[in-house]
Amino acid sequence: MSWHTGRLLALDTETTGIDVNHDQIVTASAIYVGGGEGAIPLNWMSNLDGAEIPEAATAVHGITTEHARANGGPAQDVTKDIVTALSEAVAASVPIVGHNVVFDLTLLDREARRHLGCGLDGAFDLARMRVVDTRVLDQHVLPRRRRVSQTQGPRQLITLAQVYGFEWDEKAAHGSEYDALMSARIAYRINQIAQTPHADRPEFVTRDQYQRFDDLAGLDLEQVHAVQVGWAAEQARSLQEYLRRMKPDVRVEQAWPLIPLTDAELEQHGTPEETAS
């Protein structure tokens, strides 16, 4: 049985911004899907402990500061519940699936350091965590796929949904539950194509001379996780080379699936002992 037909934990967060070290989780969803069993959705909203949600973030996910304060739970409790859900999945050897999930996992790690006194490495063995990232997979198997429009990026979740044949509900999109479920569907579809004989693959794959679905064919979950580490680093290096044509000192993070803290950041966040005291 290939990993995509087993149980998966789909993860997504909506946040106050895109700075993994300082922004906060507004909502999060961790949803068990697949494996011949019904979906089990776990959803959270944080009251942000009184912090504000910037207008730019509200414009993306639709959640205002007032709504979060009225309907959300304490940030510490929300963080603990999300980390517990991931810990249980890791213990059960269930892979965590998401789109650009390195962002969600890294931001959650920083939230855990703030609220729980330690990062994800203090909650469970990171070496046992298996992750499937639809952005990394798609960029590898279809490396030269063109933009679908001037306003829509080639690796956005909406683009992947359209490419792999899923209807997109713009009203529901950018909510953590919808985005988590869509990422699980896309991950399933990518690996399903990879396991399909060449003659039976979709036309958009067979006509693409640069497609690399064969690189996924026959890989088990351990191997899929391992190759993504290298693919993510390769993709980051390629982007960095491109950006340095305009900004010579720009740096694109190559770590995946969790960005470690630098020594300076670790000092700022504090050690687990310092944070817990």
C-alpha positions in Angstrom: 0.0 0.0 0.0 1.4 3.4 -1.0 1.5 6.1 1.7 -1.1 8.3 -0.1 -3.8 5.7 0.5 -3.2 5.5 4.3 -4.1 7.9 7.1 -2.9 11.5 6.7 -2.9 14.5 9.0 -3.6 17.6 7.0 -2.3 20.8 8.6 -2.8 24.5 7.9 -2.7 27.7 9.9 -3.9 31.3 9.3 -1.7 33.8 11.0 -1.1 37.5 11.8 1.6 37.6 9.1 4.4 35.8 7.4 7.2 36.3 9.9 7.7 32.8 11.4 9.7 34.1 14.3 7.3 36.8 15.5 3.8 36.4 14.0 1.1 34.4 15.7 -1.5 31.7 14.9 -5.0 33.0 14.4 -6.6 29.7 13.4 -5.3 26.2 12.8 -6.7 23.0 11.5 -5.3 19.4 11.8 -7.5 17.0 10.0 -7.2 13.2 9.9 -8.2 12.0 6.4 -7.9 8.9 4.3 -7.0 5.3 5.1 -10.5 4.2 4.5 -11.8 6.0 7.6 -13.9 9.2 8.0 -12.4 12.6 8.4 -11.7 13.9 11.9 -11.3 17.7 11.9 -9.6 19.5 14.7 -10.0 23.2 14.5 -8.8 26.0 16.8 -9.0 29.8 17.0 -6.8 31.9 19.3 -7.7 35.1 21.0 -4.1 36.1 20.5 -3.9 37.2 24.2 -5.0 40.6 23.2 -2.7 41.2 20.3 -4.0 42.8 17.1 -4.5 41.1 13.7 -3.2 43.5 11.0 -5.6 44.6 8.3 -3.5 42.9 5.6 -3.8 39.5 7.4 -7.6 40.0 7.9 -7.8 40.7 4.1 -6.4 37.2 3.5 -8.3 35.0 6.0 -11.2 37.3 6.9 -10.8 37.1 10.7 -10.8 40.4 12.5 -9.2 41.1 15.9 -12.7 41.6 17.4 -13.9 38.2 16.1 -10.8 36.4 17.4 -11.0 38.0 20.9 -14.7 37.1 21.1 -14.5 33.5 19.8 -10.9 32.4 20.4 -9.3 30.5 23.2 -6.2 31.4 25.1 -3.1 31.3 22.9 -1.3 28.9 25.3 -4.2 26.4 25.3 -4.5 26.6 21.5 -0.8 26.1 21.0 -0.7 23.1 23.4 -3.7 21.4 21.6 -2.1 21.8 18.2 1.3 20.5 19.4 -0.5 17.6 21.1 -2.3 16.7 17.8 1.0 16.6 16.0 2.6 14.6 18.7 -0.1 12.0 18.5 0.2 11.8 14.7 4.0 11.3 14.9 3.6 8.6 17.6 1.1 6.8 15.3 3.5 7.2 12.2 0.9 9.3 10.4 2.5 11.8 8.0 1.8 15.5 8.3 0.6 17.0 5.0 0.3 20.6 4.0 1.1 23.2 1.4 4.4 25.0 2.1 4.0 23.3 5.5 7.5 24.4 6.5 5.9 27.7 7.3 3.2 26.2 9.5 5.6 23.9 11.4 8.2 26.6 12.0 5.7 29.2 13.2 4.1 26.6 15.5 7.6 25.8 16.8 8.0 29.5 17.7 4.6 29.7 19.3 5.4 26.6 21.4 8.6 28.3 22.6 6.6 31.4 23.6 3.7 29.7 25.3 4.9 26.2 26.3 8.5 26.7 27.2 10.0 24.5 24.4 9.9 24.0 20.7 8.5 21.1 18.8 11.7 19.2 19.6 10.7 19.3 23.2 7.3 17.8 22.5 8.2 14.9 20.3 11.1 13.3 18.4 11.6 15.4 15.2 13.5 12.5 13.7 10.2 10.5 13.7 8.1 13.2 12.0 7.3 12.5 8.4 6.1 15.4 6.3 4.6 15.7 2.8 4.7 19.2 1.3 2.6 19.8 -1.8 4.6 22.9 -2.8 7.9 20.9 -2.8 6.4 17.9 -4.6 4.7 20.0 -7.3 7.7 22.1 -7.9 9.8 19.0 -8.4 7.5 16.9 -10.6 6.4 19.9 -12.8 9.4 22.2 -12.6 8.7 24.3 -15.7 4.9 24.6 -15.5 4.0 28.1 -16.5 2.0 30.6 -14.6 -1.7 30.3 -15.2 -2.1 34.1 -15.2 -0.1 37.3 -14.4 -1.8 37.6 -11.0 -1.7 34.0 -9.9 1.5 32.4 -8.9 2.5 28.9 -10.3 2.9 27.4 -6.9 -0.1 28.9 -5.1 -2.5 26.4 -3.6 -5.3 27.6 -5.9 -3.1 26.9 -8.9 -2.3 23.4 -7.7 -5.9 22.7 -7.2 -6.7 23.7 -10.7 -3.8 21.8 -12.2 -4.7 18.6 -10.4 -8.4 18.8 -11.2 -10.1 20.1 -8.1 -12.8 22.7 -8.0 -11.8 25.8 -6.0 -14.2 27.6 -3.7 -13.0 31.1 -3.3 -15.4 31.8 -0.4 -14.1 28.9 1.6 -10.4 29.3 0.6 -7.9 30.8 2.9 -9.6 29.2 5.9 -7.3 26.7 7.6 -9.7 23.8 7.3 -10.4 24.2 3.6 -6.7 24.8 2.8 -5.6 21.8 4.9 -8.1 19.5 3.1 -7.1 20.8 -0.3 -3.5 20.1 0.4 -4.3 16.5 1.4 -6.3 16.0 -1.9 -3.4 17.4 -3.9 -0.8 15.3 -2.2 -2.9 12.2 -2.8 -3.3 13.1 -6.5 0.4 13.8 -7.1 1.4 10.4 -5.7 -1.5 8.7 -7.5 -0.2 10.0 -10.8 3.4 8.9 -9.9 2.2 5.4 -9.3 0.1 5.3 -12.5 1.6 3.7 -15.7 2.9 6.3 -18.2 0.2 5.5 -20.8 -2.6 6.1 -18.2 -1.3 9.4 -16.8 -3.3 12.6 -17.5 -2.5 14.5 -20.7 -1.1 17.5 -18.9 1.6 15.2 -17.6 2.3 13.2 -20.7 2.7 16.3 -22.9 5.1 17.9 -20.4 8.6 16.9 -21.5 10.1 18.2 -18.2 7.8 16.3 -15.8 9.5 14.2 -13.2 6.7 12.1 -11.7 8.9 9.0 -12.0 11.1 10.4 -9.3 8.2 9.6 -6.9 7.2 6.3 -8.3 7.7 3.4 -5.9 9.0 5.5 -3.0 7.7 4.7 0.5 6.9 7.4 3.1 10.4 7.3 4.5 11.9 7.9 1.1 9.4 10.6 0.1 10.3 12.5 3.3 14.0 12.1 2.6 13.9 13.3 -1.0 11.9 16.3 -0.1 14.7 17.5 2.1 17.0 17.6 -0.9 14.4 18.9 -3.3 13.4 21.8 -1.0 17.1 22.8 -0.6 17.6 22.7 -4.4 14.5 24.8 -5.0 15.6 27.3 -2.4 19.1 27.6 -4.0 17.6 28.1 -7.4 15.3 30.9 -6.2 18.2 32.5 -4.3 20.4 32.5 -7.5 17.5 34.2 -9.4 16.9 36.8 -6.7 20.6 37.6 -6.4 20.5 39.1 -9.9 18.6 42.0 -8.3 19.7 41.8 -4.7 23.2 40.2 -4.4 23.0 39.6 -0.6 19.5 38.0 -0.5 19.3 34.7 1.3 16.6 32.0 0.8 16.2 29.5 3.6 17.0 26.0 2.6 16.0 24.1 5.7 12.9 21.8 5.5 10.5 20.8 7.1 11.4 23.0 10.0 13.6 26.1 10.0 15.9 26.0 13.1 16.6 29.1 15.1 19.9 30.8 14.7 22.0 31.3 17.8 20.9 35.0 17.9 17.3 34.0 17.6 17.6 31.2 20.2 19.0 33.8 22.6 16.1 36.1 21.8 13.5 33.4 22.3 15.4 31.9 25.3 16.3 28.4 26.1 13.5 26.0 27.1 14.6 26.4 30.8 14.6 30.2 30.6 11.2 30.3 28.8 9.6 28.0 31.3 10.9 29.8 34.3 
